[in-house]
């Protein structure tokens, strides 16, 4: 269902025209009806010929209520620009057109109202002048329909034109619902209700939701769309959400409702902007308000070459790549610019800002890939949040991690160098510990393993990484030391000397243990593997269960050697300790 938004100067007949088209008066407040002046946004709906149902958002035209106008214009798909034939183009006509242009609204119809007050020639001249004003904007070439809400003249033609542009504005729904809240109130017996135009995905009764900033958790108690209770509310429709678990004072205009895990807030935005055609270029010194969604916030601007800017906010907002915004200058109380969000988490360097140009127009998946290329490393969840559900086309990394091809290649190259350096410094070690590489690159071991899986010349061997060309091995001198130590161990039997007494120290012990020549029972106790292979026979000859004394007597050794041996066998699962006794595990 497309959303049609009115725009135009005060007293040019916007609300009257909406009422004529829908049969519903969009003015909600008693003061509006009494003064005949729209103060706040209003809503109506109807079904156009062809069965297309549309929502209308009617906005105030007076410059004093521009903030309210901007609160309702963001969600529109189709513009209904209203210009009175008897007054012609006026200041708010120009400013409202600027808003539509800056928001990228390119589908619309111009209603030349109050033609019953002028002659045919005056109406024709007014239409020509309006057409000239549209030149160079997103609404250039839009149909201009002379109408009179009083007599009904032209309403049929206007309805037909609206149907045509509404059909062109229809778009598929996603699965990431988003509702910028424009009203919140309490209904007796029901609790807190918020309203807005639902975007991007459906909402369902009993769904868990969150309201940002905060976020505040809540549950959808009930839904209403166009005054009808529904189980599911669909996007591009005015929607009222009855929330359980949130109080009225916790929500206000400008807050956003969405699903948990799909949004995060930020207070710094890199944006691409354009100035209104009647305004000077933006400067860092001005006082501005950012209008985004249904809210307005003071914002500081750091301008870069009149096309890009860094916006800093006093409180975090939930935004994604491509979100549109308007900038209004506080002093002159006028719209001066607008544009789209390029990056919700911008880098500090201006040099990389410029690489993000044009990203706002990309589809979510393309935007996610582009952001990943620029950042090098990110999480898949964060990329989806910041791009409206996008995922990079190619994901490198473990778990939720995502790396660009360039960044991943750089890490693999750095790991290759680190492994080579480690082998040179530690020729007897099997390889560099995986934990050491993870710490060096500030990533998880899972990510390291995933990244190195692409390198055929690096091998992950349990908890270490080695080069496929690394053979290791002892030097001739070390082999000579080992030969003497081996003879001493064989002669000593079950009461061997300490490794240091054998000359087998430091890395040589680790190398011989990894090679399988030695089994390390304790820090200062090693045995030949062939000796340890005899233990099952020794145990089998013992009466079971057995004591430490029985074991040491069977081997002819002291407790100094017997206790570490028994504890090693317990760890290996050969024996089971039961108090002071042990038995062989079956």
N, C-alpha and C positions, 0 to 999 in steps of 0.2 A: 504494500500500500504506500504510494508516494505521499510525501508531506508537502503541501503547498503553503508557502509563506508570503504574506502580504508585505509590501514596502511602499513608501511614498510619504509625501508631505502631509502635515496635519490638516484635517478638515477637507481632504480630497475624496473622502467617501469609502475608505477601506472597509470599515466595520459594516457599513450599510450594504456594501457590495457582497461581503461574505454572508450576511443574513439573507440577501436576495438569492444567493446561489444555494444555500444550505437549508434555509428556513430556521436557522438558529442564530440567536444574538450572541456574538462572541464576547461582548462586554459583560464582565462578571460582577463588577462592583456597583453599588448604589450610586456612588459619586460619579462614576463614568456615565451612567444612564442620566443622572440629573444634569450633568454639565455637557453631555453630548461630546465628550472628549475621552478617547482611549488613553488610559494611564498605564496599564500593565498588559502583558500578553494575554490573549484570549484564544479560545479553541472552538472549532466546529468541525463537522464532517458531513459528507454526502456521498452518494453513488452517482458517478457520471455515466452518460450513455456508453453502452458497451460493457457495463457491469464493473467498472473500475471504481473502487471505493477510495476516497482520498480524505486525508485530514487537513484541516486548515489551521495555521497558526497566524493569528492576527496580531500585529505589533503596533505600538503607539507611534505616531508620526511627529509629535512635538519634540523639539530638541532637548527639553528638560528631562524627557523620559527615554533618552537614547540608550541608557544602561539597560532599561527593561526591554527595549527593542532588540538589543544584542543578545539578551538572555534567551530569546526565542527563535533566533534566525539560524543558529548553527546547524540544526538538524534538518533543515528543509532540503527537498530535492528539486522543487519547482518554484520559481518566483512568480508572484502576481504583483507586478509593479503598477501602482495606481497613480495616474496623473489626471487632475481635473481639467477639462477642456476650457473652462472659463478663466482659470488662473494660470494654466500652463506650468512650465518647469519652474520649480522653486528650490530653495536651499536644501531642504530635507529630501527632495527628489534626488538631488545630486549626491548627498551623503549616503542615502540608502542604496543608491545604485553602486556607489563605491564599495559599500559593505558586500553587496552581492558579488561584485567583480573580484574583490580580494579573497572572498571565500570560495571562488571558483564555481559559483552557481551559473551553469551555462544553458539551462533549460528554463524557459519562462514565457510569459505572455504579458503584454502591456494592456491594461484596461484604461481607455481614455474616458473617464467618467463625466457625469453631469452634462452630457451632450444635449440634454433637453433644455439647457439654459443658453445655448449659443446656436447661431445659424450654421448651415452646412459648411460654408466657406471657412468660418472660424475654426470649426472642428477639423477640417482638412489641413489647415495651416498648423494647428496645434500638433496634429499627428506627424507632420513633416518635421517639425522642430524636435519632437520627442525622438524620432528616428535618428536625427543628427546627433542628439545627445548620447544615444546608445552606441554610436560608432566608436570602435576601439575598445569596447568592453566585451565581457563574456555573453552579454545579451544582445549584441549587435545582430540585426536581422530578425529579431523576434516579432511575432505578429502584434499589431497594434489594433485593438478592437474598440470602436466607439460604443459606449454603453450608457444606459441610464437605469440605475436601480429603482428610480421612482416610476418610470413608465414601462420598464421591461425591455426597452430597445437594446438590441445587441446581446442580450444575455444568452440566447441560443448559440450565437457565433462564438461567444466567449467560452461557453461550456465545451463546445466542439474543439476549440483550440487547446483548452486545458486538457481534454482527453488525449489529444495527440501528443503533447509534451509529457503528460503523466505516463503514457505507455512507454515512451522513450527513456523515462527516468527509473523504471522498475528494475530492481537488481536482486540477485539471489541472496538468501539469508545465510549467515554463517552460524557459528556455534559459540560465539563469545559475546553474550548480551551485555549491553551497556546502556544505562539510563542516567542521563544528566538530570538531576532533580531541579525542577523549577518551582514546585510548591510542596509544602509539608504541613499537615494539620492532624488533628485528632478527631476521630469519629467515635461518638459515645458507644461503648459496648464492643468496639472493634480495636481501638488503639491507634497507633501511628500509621498514617497513610502518606505516601509520597507519590508525586506524579511527574511525568516527563514524557518525552518521545523516545520509545524504545528503539535502540539501534543494534545492528550487527548480529543479533541472535535471539532466540526465544527465551522467555522466562516461564517457569512452571510453578504451580502451587506446591508447597512443601519443600521447595528447593532452598538449600542453604546459600545465602548471599553475604556480601560484605558492602559496607558503605565507606567510601574514602572521602577525605583523609581519615586516618585512624590506624588501620581499618576497624570498623565496628561490625561484629558478626550479627547476623539476623536470619530469620526464616520467613519465607513468603507464606503468609497465612491465607491470603486470597488475592485474586487479580480481577481487575475490571478494565475493559477496553470499550470506549464509546458507550458508556453507561450500561454495559452488559457484563455479568459475571462470566469469567472464562477460566478454564483449567490451564490453558496455555496462552500466553500473549506473544504475538508475533511482531517482528521488527517493522519499523516505519509506521507504527500506530501509536496514538496517544494512549498511555497506560497508567493506571492507578494501582499501586502496590501496597497492600496492607501488610505491615511488617510486624513480626513477633520478635521480642528481644531487644528492641531499640526504642528509646524515648523521643518524643517530639523535639525536645531541646537539643538532641544530639545530631539532628539533620536539618539542613537548610538549603536554600537555593545555591547552586554552585557545587554541591557535593555530588558524587557519582556512585551509582549502585552497579555492582557486577558480581561475577562468580569468584569464589576463593581460588587463589593460585593463578589467576589469569591477568592480574594487574599488579603494578607496584608504582609507588609515588616517587617523584623527583622534584627538586627545587631549582634545577639548572637545565635549560633547554638550548640546544643549537637549532636555529631556525633560518629558513630562507624567506625573505620578506620583500614586499614591494610597497612603495608609497602610493597613496591616493593621488590621482592626477592633479588635484588642486593643491596638494600639500608639498612643502619643502622636504628635502631629504632628512631622515632621522639623524639625531645626534645623541651622543652619550649623556648630554647635559639635561635633556628634557625630563619632565615628570610624566610618566605614562601609566595607563591601566591596560592590563592584558585581559581580553575577553575571550574565553575558551569554554566550550560547552555551554553551560547555563550560568556561569559565574564570571566575576570580575575581580582582579587582584592588582595591587600596585606592583610594578616590576621595574627593575633597573636593567638598562640596555648597554651592552658593549658592542658597538657597531664595527663591522669589518667590511671595508670597500663597498658600502652601500648596497650589499646584496645579502650578506650573512650577518647574524647577530647572535650573541649569547645573552639569553634572558635569565635573570636571577630573581626568584620569587621569595616572598616572606614565609610561605608554607608550601609543603609538597603537593603536587598535583599528579593525577594518574593520566598520563599521555602516552601516545604511541607515535611511531614514525608516520607521517602523513596527516596528523591532526591539524585542522585549520584553526586560525586564530585571527583576532582583530586587535590592533593597537589604537588606543585613544589617548590623545594628549589632554592632560588634566587642565592645564592653564587655559587653553583655548576651547576646551570642551568640544573637541571635534575628532572624528576618525581620521587618522593620518596614515595608517598602513595596515598591513596584514600579510599573512602567508601561511606556511606549513612547517611542521616540526620535522627536522632532519635527524636529530639524535637526542633521545631523552637522557643519555649519559655521555655528554660531550667530553672530549679530551681537552687538556689545558692549552695545547699548542694551536695557534691560528693556522699554521701551515697545513695541519691535517683537517681543519674545518673545510677547506675548499675542496677536498676530495669527496666531500659528502654532498656536493651540489647535485640536484636532480633526484636524490634518493627518495624524496617524499612522493614522487609519482610512481614508484615501483610497486609491484604486487608484493604481498607479505613475504613470500618465499624468496623473491629476488632481493628484497630489502634485508632480510636476515643474512643472506649470502654476502651482500655488500658490507653490512656491518661487521660480519665475521672477518672478512678480508681486511678491513681497516683496523680492527682491534687485534687480530691475530689469534686471540683465545677468548672464549666466553663460555657460558653455560647454555645448553639448548633451551632450558626453561626461560632464562632471561631474554634470549633472542626472540622467543615466541611472545613473551609479555610485551616487549618493546616494539614489535612489528605487527601486532594483532594476529598472532597465531602462526607466523612464518617459521619455517625450518630451512637451514642451508641445504643446498642441493647435494653437497657431498660432506659428510660428517666424519672427521678424523678425531679420535679420542675415546677414552673409556667412560662408561657411565653417562652422566649428564654433560660431560665436558665436550666442547667442540673447538677444533683448531682449524685455522686456515691452512691451506697447503703450504704456503710460504713459511708460516710460523712453525708448522710441524717439521718441515725440512730443516729449518734453522736449529731446532732442538735436536733432531737426529744427528746433524753435523756436529753440534757441540758435544753430544753424548759420545760420538765416535772419537773425538779428540780426547775427551775425558777418559775413555776406556784405554786408549793408546798410552796416555800418560801414566795411568795406573799400572798397566802391564810393565812399562819401563821401570817404574819405581818399585814394583812388587812382583818380580818375575815368578815367585813361588805361590802367589795367590791365584785362585781360580778366576777371579775377575772382580770388578768394582761392585760393591753392594748396591742393590737396587735402591735401598733407602737413601744412600748417599746421592745418587742421581736425582731422586725425587726432591730431596732437600735443596740441591743445587739449582734446580729449575722451578722450585716453589710449586710443585704439583704433587698429586697423589701417585703412589706406586702403580696404581691401576692405569693412570694416564701414561706413565712412562712405558709400561708394558705395551699399551695400545700403540703408542707412537713408534716404538722400536720394532714392532711387528712388521713394519714396512721396510726395515733395513735387513737385507739378506746377509750382510757381513757382520752383524751383531747377533749374538746368541744369548738368550735368557736361560740361565742354568740355575733353577731353583731361585735363590734370593740374590744372585749375582748376575752381572752382564759381562760377557767376554767377547773378544774378537774371534771370528771364525778361523782366523789365521794363527791364533795364539796356541802354541803347543805346550808351553810351560816346561816342566822338567827340571831336573837337578843338573848343576854343573858337575864336571869331573871331580872337582875337589869335594863337593857335597856328597857325591856318590861314594867317594872314598871314606868320608866320615861315617856315612850310613852303613857301609860294609863292616866297619869295625864295631859300630854300635849294635848291629844285628847279631854279630857273633857273641858280643857280651850279653845281650838279652837272652839268646838261646842257651848260653851257659848258666845264666842266673836262674832260669826256671821261673817259678811263681813269686820269687822275691827279687825283682829286678832293681838295679840302681836307678836313681832319679835321672830324667832326661838330660839335665845339665851336666851330670857326671859322665854321661855318654857323649857329650858334645852335640847332642841333638836339641837345639834351642831355637827360639823365635819362629821365623817363617818356615824353617826346615821341619819342625814338628807338624805344622799345619799341612805342609805339602805332603809329607809321608802319610799323614792321616787321610787326606783326601785321596791319595793314590791307593790307599787300602793296605799299605805295608804295616802300619801301626794302628792299634786301637787305644784311644785315650780314655782311661777309666776315671782318672782324676787329674787335677792340674799337674801333679808331680808323679803320676803313675801311668806308664804305658806298657803295652804287651804286644808281642808279635801276633798277627792274625792267626797263624797256625796254632799258637798256644791257646787262644780263645776258642778255637774250634774244638778243643778237647774238653771244654767245660761240661757239655751234656753227658759225656762218659763219666766224669768225676761225680756229677750230681746223681747219676743213676746208681752208683756204688754206695751212696749214703743211705742210712736208714731214715725214713721220713715220718714226721717232720724232723728237721735237724736244727742244731744250735750253731752259733758262731764258732764255738770251741770245736765241735765235730767237723766243721768245714775246714778250719785252719789246720786241724790235726791231719785231715785227709790230704791236704796239699803240703803240709810240712812248713807252714809259714806262721808269722806272728799276726796279731790283730791289726797291726799297722797296714798290712797288705790285704788281710782277709775282709775287713769291714768295707773298704772302698770297692772291692770286687763284688761283694754281696749287694751293696747299694746300686752298683752299675747293673747287676743282673735283675734287680727289682725294677729299675727304670726300663730295661729292655724287655721286660715281661717274661723273663725266664723263670723267675721265682716270685712268690707271694709271701710277704711278711705277715705273721700273725703273732704279735707281741714279741717275745724273745725267740720265737721259732720261725722257721721258713719251710715252705714246701715248693716242689716243682710245679709250675703252672701246667695244667693238662692241655 
